[in-house]
Amino acid sequence: MRKTRAKKLPLAPDPKFNDTLVTRFVNN
C-alpha cells in the first residue's frame, strides 16, 4: 500500500497524508 518508504518522523500524523496510518507504519 505504501509506494514510498515512510520517513522516520515523530509520533505524529503525516502532514501529507494527514492521517495516523503513516504513523502506524513508522511505529511498526
Secondary structure, DSSP 8 states (H G I E B T S, - for coil): --SS------SS-BTTTTBSHHHHHHH-
